[in-house]
């Protein structure tokens, strides 16, 4: 006699119910990515690429006693990333994300690295990415205007003082 284990039956039913629930939710109102604006998809790619840059910075710090690079370009020159990531614009042209100095202006797809210094070493950082959609973004420097930054990530050593990004940008 071939009987199935009750646990397997329960798991199988749970997975089926979970799939049906997810499908129903999507049919009733989940946004479908194929219908979203192409520039919003590019913003998603930019955010994903910023996380890849963050991983490069963390790998650098891991190999350097918790000290982050003074200049984010060291992540490339020291081999923690092969090259800056790229995204495609809606016309299909490839655009490289590159580090730039912070400014309150649209710099589509570019990113900013703001080192946090403590005891003459870079013990943390902020990474910020500029979006591609006019009007998207947040005020990161505290002046009340949109800085066109769509994502802010940080890497902070536990010994680093908690310094708001607006304070660092004002220096």
Buried (B, 14 or more C-beta within 10 A) or exposed (E): EEEEEEEEEEEEEEEEEEEEEEEEEEEEEEEEEEEEEEBBBBBBBBBEBBBEBBBBBBBBBEEBEBBBBEEBEBBBEBEBBEEBBEBBBEEEEEBEBEBEEBBBEBBBBBBBBBBBBBEEBBBBBBBBBBBBBEEBBEBBBEEEEBBBBBBBBBBBBEEBEEBEBEEBBEE
